[in-house]
């Protein structure tokens, strides 16, 4: 299937869930003005209807781009997740339709790290319980079970962009930082990597999770792991809800194995702001529950809006996919007096040689050619002379294994 070039003012963008308006400004400044902006997520039926004539869609964490939804997206060219995670998108279904998915993996790292720092200080001081007591007419003025962060050991599970930044902030408070990661990583500051998860759990006064949502991280914290933690330790999860057995955590709080916890992400979260959270952790005065707001600061949302919108522009204008999470990554400079064709195909031997032979047979001069593969997909960017572009498109449609063709300009 070939998609003809689209004038910028005709390329329709659908931005959902109230993504930051900085994204709209960047798109408009690049010449893309056909933008529908909706402040909430859409139910599946409405989304299926709307996505049929959308060229680019931007979402946050609530919108579910399932295979069923993507099957209705006949002209969709790109997906932008205005957040860190992409688990709300069927990445394989998008890839097999030739649709790259972009996200913002680093723009809210500071916001998450700062939230964790705030939570651990509050929990070490027993502030949530004291706050609860004062609200209920009591006055528990005491230093009992109230501690400074300085000198305590913070154990970070997952030393990526957030974990490492948290490490730096914690050290500035005078904390001793240890971390566990499945990959050996160079520490920042004086942090030190431990060999096993059990090593970390047995030493840390505060344990904070910062791992991605993978099969290997599903329920990495259960009763077994909570039992390995120090008595009176604190547990924080601002990573993924699937990483923790919430029932086991609730039991560890109830039996006073842990002194407190802060949870920002849950295995099952409300679909809207009007729905309550159903969790066994509700009601504990020493547990901080926040509604998945680790990255929800004004600064982070502005950064995310700008980052993902800029990736949209680079892809829409030039075909650049270097930061796509499900797609081969290519970046090519624009050339004058050429037409650029994007050819997405099944990754199998002979595709590129077939194209080159066919072009040679028809005297089509390739002015630039860049190809990269990833898993089952091959992504080829071709620049040809303007007078050759229609014939080139016709030929490319005959190549076995072609998934999608798009004339960029």
Buried (B, 14 or more C-beta within 10 A) or exposed (E): EBBEBBEBEEBBBBBBBBBBEBBBEBBEEBEBEBBEBBEEBBEEEEBBEBBEEBBBBBBBBBBBBBEEBBEBBEBBBBBBBBBBBBBBBBBEBBBBBBBBBBBBBBBBBBBBBBBBBEBBBBBBBBBBBBEBBEEEEEEEEEEEEEBEBEEBBBBBBBBBBBBBBBBEBBBEBEBBBBBBBEEEBEBBEEBEBBEEBBBBBBBBBBBBBBBBBEEEBEBBBBBEBBEBBBEEBBBBBBBBBBBBBBBBBBBBBEEEBBBBBBBBBBBEBBEEEEEEBEBBBEEBBBBBBBEBBBBBBEEBBBBBBBBBBBBBBBBBBBBBBBBBBBBBBBEBEEEEEBBBBBBBBBBEEEBBEBBEEBBEEEEBEBBBBBBBBBEEBBBBBBBBBEEBBEBBBEBBEEBEBBBBBBBBB
